[in-house]
Amino acid sequence: MPLNYKLYQAYPTLCWVCIFVLLVGCQKQNEAPDNTYVFVKPANFPEPTYTFKNNPVTKEGFLLGRRLFFDPLLSKDGSVSCNNCHIQSTAFADAQQHPLSIGVENRVGTRNAPALANLAFMPEFFWDGGVTHLDFAPINAIEAVFEMDETMENVVKKLNESTVYPALFKKAFGVDKVTSPYMLQALSQFMTMMVSANSRYDKYQRGEGEQLSDDEQAGLTLFQAKCGSCHAGALFTDFSYRNNGISTTFSDEGRARISEATEDIGKFRVPSLRNVALTAPYMHNAKFRTLEDVLKHYAEGVQPSATLDASLQRNGRLGIALTSEEQRKIIAFLRTLTDNDFRSDERFQNRNEE
C-alpha cells in the first residue's frame, strides 16, 4: 500500500489542510499582481523622467497625496484645492466654463490650466517649462496670488496643526513633523500614478480587439503626416516650445519669461494630445473652444511673427495645408485618444470624507 495513503489514513485532516494550502498557493501564483499603488510604465511609453528612486510610490504616500490634492487647506482662504482647476472628468484639465483658471476670491488666472496625465514622463512643467521637477510644480499653484495665494510656510503650519495630517505623514514617511519636502513628495506620488494609456487608440495599437473606423484610420494617417512632427511619440508631444501663430503680439511672452531669450517670445510647450477631446478650451490662453476651431486655425488662421515656427511657414504659405474633409478625419482620430478608464479611475477620486 502506498505510503501517502497510509499517511492519509492516519492524519486525514492534516492531509486535506496540506492539499488546500497547495491549491491556494497555485491559485495565487496564477493571479495578476495587485498594482493598485504601484507605478507601471506602459510598454509603449518612454522611460519615466521622475526620480522614483528618491520617492517610490507607496499606498500610504499615494493616499496622503490624494488627500492633499483635494484639500482646500492648501489655499489662503480654504476655498481652492488642486482639484478646482484639475477635474478628473475632463482628464484633470479645468472645467470648460473656466477658460482661465479661477483662484481664491474668484481671481482670474492668466493661463488655461493644462490637463494632468503621464506627468512621470515629462521633463518640464507648465506652459513655459518654468519647473523642471514634478516635486516643485505645486509650489507655483500654492503661492501664485491668482491661484491659492498662500505660502509654503503657512501650509506646513496648518498641516502640523491639523488633527489628521501628522499621523498620516508619520504613516507615509515615518516622520514626527510635517515638512514641505514630504508634502510635495506625497503630492508627486499621487500625480505620478496618473497614467493614461488605455484609450481606444491604445487598444488598437496593442491588438486588443479594438478597430478604428475608416475615417479614424484615415485621420491617423493624416495626423502622422501633418501633425506628427510636433505631437510625436506615445505621449503625442515632443516637449518642445513653439510659436504656433495664434497672435502677432504677445503680452504673455511664454518660454521667454524663463529663458529671457528674444527668440523664445510667443513660444509655449507643445501639449500632449491624449484625452484632447475632453480638455477644451485650447491653447495657453484658451483661444479656441473646439477641435474644429483648432484645425481651422492651422489650415487658414496662422498669424505671422518673428518667432513663428518654421513648420508653419513653408513655400511662401502660412499654416498647414488641410482641406475641411482632412480636418474632419483628423478630429475623428483625435477622439480615439480619450481614455475613459482614466477619467473614471476610482483611485483618483476624492476620498477625503472617508
C-alpha positions as CSV (number, residue, x, y, z in Angstrom):
1,M,0.0,0.0,0.0
2,P,1.5,3.5,-0.9
3,L,2.9,5.5,1.9
4,N,0.8,8.5,1.2
5,Y,-2.4,6.5,1.5
6,K,-1.2,5.3,4.9
7,L,-0.5,8.9,5.9
8,Y,-4.0,9.9,4.8
9,Q,-5.5,7.1,6.9
10,A,-3.5,8.3,10.0
11,Y,-3.9,12.0,9.5
12,P,-6.9,12.7,7.2
13,T,-7.5,16.3,8.4
14,L,-3.8,17.3,8.1
15,C,-3.7,15.9,4.5
16,W,-6.7,17.9,3.5
17,V,-5.2,21.1,5.0
18,C,-2.0,20.5,3.0
19,I,-3.9,20.0,-0.2
20,F,-5.9,23.2,0.5
21,V,-2.7,25.2,1.1
22,L,-1.1,23.8,-2.1
23,L,-4.2,24.7,-4.2
24,V,-4.4,28.2,-2.7
25,G,-0.6,28.7,-3.4
26,C,-1.1,27.6,-7.0
27,Q,-4.0,30.0,-7.5
28,K,-2.1,32.9,-6.1
29,Q,0.8,32.2,-8.4
30,N,-1.6,32.5,-11.3
31,E,-3.2,35.7,-10.1
32,A,-2.1,39.0,-11.6
33,P,-0.2,41.2,-9.1
34,D,-2.0,44.0,-7.4
35,N,-0.7,47.1,-9.0
36,T,-3.2,49.5,-7.4
37,Y,-0.5,51.5,-5.8
38,V,2.4,50.6,-8.0
39,F,3.7,52.7,-10.8
40,V,3.7,50.7,-14.0
41,K,5.2,52.0,-17.2
42,P,3.1,51.2,-20.3
43,A,5.1,49.0,-22.7
44,N,5.0,51.6,-25.5
45,F,5.9,54.6,-23.3
46,P,9.4,56.0,-22.9
47,E,11.3,55.7,-19.6
48,P,9.9,58.0,-16.9
49,T,11.8,61.1,-16.0
50,Y,10.6,61.2,-12.5
51,T,13.1,60.2,-9.8
52,F,11.3,57.3,-8.3
53,K,14.5,56.1,-6.5
54,N,14.2,59.2,-4.3
55,N,10.4,58.9,-3.8
56,P,9.0,55.4,-4.6
57,V,5.2,55.2,-4.6
58,T,3.6,53.6,-1.6
59,K,0.0,53.1,-0.7
60,E,0.3,55.4,2.3
61,G,2.1,58.1,0.3
62,F,-0.3,57.9,-2.5
63,L,-3.4,58.2,-0.2
64,L,-1.8,61.1,1.6
65,G,-1.1,62.8,-1.7
66,R,-4.7,62.3,-2.8
67,R,-6.0,63.8,0.4
68,L,-3.7,66.9,-0.1
69,F,-4.8,67.2,-3.8
70,F,-8.4,67.6,-2.8
71,D,-7.9,69.7,0.3
72,P,-8.6,73.5,0.1
73,L,-6.5,73.8,3.2
74,L,-3.6,74.4,0.8
75,S,-5.1,77.8,-0.2
76,K,-5.1,81.1,1.7
77,D,-8.8,81.2,2.5
78,G,-9.7,77.5,2.4
79,S,-11.7,77.8,-0.8
80,V,-9.5,76.3,-3.5
81,S,-7.8,72.9,-3.9
82,C,-5.8,71.4,-6.7
83,N,-8.9,69.7,-7.9
84,N,-10.6,73.1,-8.5
85,C,-8.5,73.5,-11.7
86,H,-7.8,69.8,-12.4
87,I,-11.0,67.8,-12.7
88,Q,-11.0,64.1,-13.4
89,S,-13.9,64.0,-15.7
90,T,-12.1,66.4,-18.1
91,A,-8.8,64.4,-17.8
92,F,-7.7,66.7,-14.9
93,A,-8.0,69.9,-17.0
94,D,-10.1,72.8,-15.8
95,A,-13.9,72.9,-16.3
96,Q,-14.8,74.1,-19.8
97,Q,-16.7,77.1,-18.3
98,H,-13.4,78.3,-16.9
99,P,-11.2,79.3,-19.9
100,L,-8.7,80.8,-17.4
101,S,-8.4,79.2,-14.0
102,I,-10.3,80.7,-11.1
103,G,-8.4,81.1,-7.8
104,V,-9.2,82.4,-4.3
105,E,-11.7,85.3,-4.1
106,N,-12.7,84.4,-7.7
107,R,-9.4,85.9,-9.0
108,V,-9.0,85.1,-12.7
109,G,-5.7,83.4,-13.7
110,T,-3.5,84.2,-16.7
111,R,-3.5,80.9,-18.5
112,N,-5.6,77.9,-19.2
113,A,-4.9,75.0,-16.7
114,P,-3.3,72.1,-18.6
115,A,-4.5,68.6,-18.3
116,L,-2.7,66.3,-15.8
117,A,-1.7,62.9,-17.2
118,N,1.5,61.0,-17.7
119,L,3.4,63.5,-15.6
120,A,6.1,61.0,-14.7
121,F,7.3,61.1,-18.2
122,M,7.6,64.9,-18.6
123,P,10.9,66.7,-18.4
124,E,9.4,70.1,-17.7
125,F,6.1,71.6,-16.5
126,F,3.7,74.4,-17.2
127,W,3.2,76.1,-20.5
128,D,6.6,77.8,-20.3
129,G,8.6,74.9,-18.7
130,G,9.4,77.0,-15.7
131,V,9.6,74.0,-13.4
132,T,11.9,71.0,-14.2
133,H,10.9,68.6,-11.5
134,L,7.4,67.4,-10.6
135,D,8.0,67.8,-6.8
136,F,8.2,71.6,-7.2
137,A,5.3,72.1,-9.5
138,P,2.6,72.5,-6.7
139,I,4.6,75.4,-5.2
140,N,3.6,77.6,-8.2
141,A,-0.1,77.0,-7.7
142,I,0.1,77.4,-3.9
143,E,2.0,80.7,-4.0
144,A,0.5,82.4,-7.1
145,V,-1.7,85.3,-6.0
146,F,-4.3,84.4,-8.6
147,E,-4.5,80.8,-7.6
148,M,-4.1,79.7,-3.9
149,D,-2.3,82.9,-2.7
150,E,-0.7,81.0,0.2
151,T,2.9,80.5,1.4
152,M,4.5,77.1,1.8
153,E,5.5,78.0,5.3
154,N,1.9,78.6,6.3
155,V,0.6,75.5,4.6
156,V,3.1,73.4,6.6
157,K,2.0,75.2,9.8
158,K,-1.7,74.4,9.1
159,L,-0.8,70.7,8.3
160,N,1.1,70.4,11.6
161,E,-1.8,71.9,13.5
162,S,-4.3,69.5,11.8
163,T,-5.9,66.7,13.8
164,V,-5.4,64.4,10.8
165,Y,-2.3,65.1,8.9
166,P,0.6,64.5,11.4
167,A,-0.5,60.9,11.8
168,L,-0.8,60.4,8.0
169,F,2.7,61.8,7.4
170,K,4.0,59.5,10.1
171,K,2.4,56.6,8.4
172,A,3.6,57.5,5.0
173,F,7.1,58.7,5.7
174,G,7.9,57.8,9.3
175,V,8.3,61.4,10.4
176,D,7.1,63.1,13.5
177,K,6.6,66.5,11.9
178,V,5.2,67.7,8.6
179,T,7.7,69.4,6.3
180,S,7.3,70.9,2.9
181,P,9.6,68.3,1.1
182,Y,7.4,65.4,2.3
183,M,4.2,67.3,1.5
184,L,5.5,67.8,-2.1
185,Q,6.6,64.2,-2.4
186,A,3.2,62.9,-1.3
187,L,1.6,65.0,-4.0
188,S,4.0,63.6,-6.5
189,Q,3.2,60.1,-5.5
190,F,-0.4,60.8,-6.3
191,M,0.3,62.6,-9.6
192,T,2.9,60.2,-11.0
193,M,0.2,57.5,-10.8
194,M,-2.0,59.5,-13.3
195,V,-1.0,57.3,-16.2
196,S,-3.3,57.5,-19.2
197,A,-2.6,54.7,-21.7
198,N,-5.9,52.9,-22.3
199,S,-7.8,54.8,-25.0
200,R,-9.3,53.1,-28.0
201,Y,-6.2,54.0,-29.9
202,D,-4.0,52.3,-27.4
203,K,-6.1,49.1,-27.5
204,Y,-6.0,49.3,-31.3
205,Q,-2.2,49.6,-31.2
206,R,-1.8,46.7,-28.7
207,G,-4.0,44.4,-30.8
208,E,-6.7,44.1,-28.1
209,G,-9.6,43.7,-30.5
210,E,-10.3,47.4,-31.0
211,Q,-10.7,48.6,-34.6
212,L,-10.6,52.1,-36.0
213,S,-13.2,53.2,-38.5
214,D,-12.2,54.2,-42.0
215,D,-12.4,57.8,-41.1
216,E,-10.4,57.3,-37.9
217,Q,-7.7,55.3,-39.7
218,A,-7.5,57.9,-42.5
219,G,-7.3,60.6,-39.7
220,L,-4.4,58.7,-38.1
221,T,-2.5,58.7,-41.4
222,L,-3.2,62.4,-42.0
223,F,-2.2,63.2,-38.4
224,Q,1.1,61.4,-38.7
225,A,1.8,63.3,-41.9
226,K,0.6,66.8,-40.9
227,C,0.9,67.0,-37.1
228,G,3.2,64.2,-36.0
229,S,6.4,66.2,-36.1
230,C,5.4,68.2,-33.0
231,H,2.8,65.8,-31.5
232,A,5.2,62.9,-31.6
233,G,5.6,59.5,-30.0
234,A,3.4,57.7,-27.5
235,L,2.8,60.8,-25.5
236,F,1.8,62.9,-28.6
237,T,4.3,65.7,-27.8
238,D,8.0,66.3,-28.4
239,F,8.1,68.5,-25.3
240,S,9.4,71.4,-27.4
241,Y,8.3,75.1,-27.2
242,R,6.9,76.6,-30.3
243,N,5.1,79.7,-31.6
244,N,2.1,78.3,-33.4
245,G,0.8,81.6,-34.8
246,I,-2.2,82.4,-32.6
247,S,-1.1,86.0,-32.4
248,T,1.2,88.6,-33.9
249,T,2.0,90.2,-30.5
250,F,2.4,88.6,-27.1
251,S,1.6,90.2,-23.7
252,D,2.4,86.7,-22.3
253,E,5.8,86.0,-23.7
254,G,5.7,82.3,-22.8
255,R,9.0,80.5,-22.8
256,A,10.9,83.8,-23.0
257,R,9.8,84.5,-19.4
258,I,12.0,81.6,-18.4
259,S,14.8,81.7,-20.9
260,E,15.0,85.5,-21.2
261,A,15.7,85.0,-24.9
262,T,14.0,87.1,-27.5
263,E,13.9,84.1,-29.9
264,D,11.6,82.4,-27.4
265,I,8.9,85.1,-27.3
266,G,5.5,83.7,-28.0
267,K,6.6,80.1,-27.7
268,F,4.7,77.7,-25.5
269,R,5.1,74.0,-24.7
270,V,3.6,71.5,-27.3
271,P,0.9,69.9,-25.2
272,S,0.2,66.1,-25.2
273,L,-2.9,65.3,-27.2
274,R,-4.0,62.4,-25.0
275,N,-7.6,63.0,-23.9
276,V,-7.6,66.1,-26.1
277,A,-11.4,65.8,-26.9
278,L,-12.0,66.4,-23.1
279,T,-9.8,69.3,-22.4
280,A,-11.3,72.3,-24.3
281,P,-10.7,75.2,-24.5
282,Y,-7.3,75.0,-26.2
283,M,-4.0,76.9,-26.2
284,H,-2.4,78.6,-23.2
285,N,-4.9,81.5,-23.5
286,A,-7.9,79.3,-24.2
287,K,-8.4,81.0,-27.6
288,F,-10.2,78.1,-29.3
289,R,-13.3,76.4,-27.9
290,T,-13.4,73.3,-30.1
291,L,-11.1,71.0,-32.0
292,E,-12.7,72.3,-35.2
293,D,-11.5,75.8,-34.3
294,V,-8.0,74.4,-33.7
295,L,-7.8,72.6,-37.0
296,K,-9.3,75.6,-38.8
297,H,-6.6,77.8,-37.3
298,Y,-3.8,75.7,-38.6
299,A,-5.4,75.5,-42.0
300,E,-6.1,79.2,-42.5
301,G,-5.6,81.3,-39.4
302,V,-1.9,81.2,-38.6
303,Q,-0.5,84.7,-37.9
304,P,3.0,85.8,-38.8
305,S,5.5,86.9,-36.2
306,A,9.3,87.0,-35.8
307,T,9.4,83.7,-33.8
308,L,6.7,81.7,-35.8
309,D,7.6,78.1,-36.0
310,A,9.3,77.2,-39.3
311,S,7.0,74.2,-39.8
312,L,4.1,76.7,-40.2
313,Q,5.7,78.9,-42.9
314,R,6.8,76.8,-45.9
315,N,6.9,77.6,-49.6
316,G,5.6,81.1,-49.0
317,R,2.5,79.7,-47.2
318,L,1.4,80.1,-43.6
319,G,-0.1,77.2,-41.7
320,I,-0.7,73.6,-42.8
321,A,-2.5,72.6,-45.9
322,L,-5.7,70.9,-44.7
323,T,-9.0,70.5,-46.5
324,S,-12.1,70.6,-44.5
325,E,-12.5,66.9,-45.1
326,E,-9.0,66.2,-43.9
327,Q,-9.7,68.3,-40.8
328,R,-12.8,66.2,-40.0
329,K,-10.9,63.0,-40.3
330,I,-8.1,64.1,-38.1
331,I,-10.6,65.1,-35.4
332,A,-12.2,61.7,-35.7
333,F,-8.8,60.2,-34.9
334,L,-8.1,62.6,-32.1
335,R,-11.3,61.4,-30.4
336,T,-9.9,57.9,-30.2
337,L,-7.3,59.2,-27.7
338,T,-9.9,59.6,-25.0
339,D,-9.1,57.3,-22.1
340,N,-12.4,56.7,-20.3
341,D,-10.8,54.3,-17.8
342,F,-8.5,57.1,-16.7
343,R,-11.3,59.6,-16.2
344,S,-13.3,57.2,-14.1
345,D,-10.5,55.5,-12.2
346,E,-11.6,55.4,-8.5
347,R,-8.1,55.8,-7.3
348,F,-8.1,59.4,-8.3
349,Q,-11.5,60.3,-6.8
350,N,-11.9,62.4,-3.7
351,R,-12.0,60.2,-0.6
352,N,-11.2,62.9,2.0
353,E,-14.6,62.4,3.7
354,E,-14.0,58.7,4.3
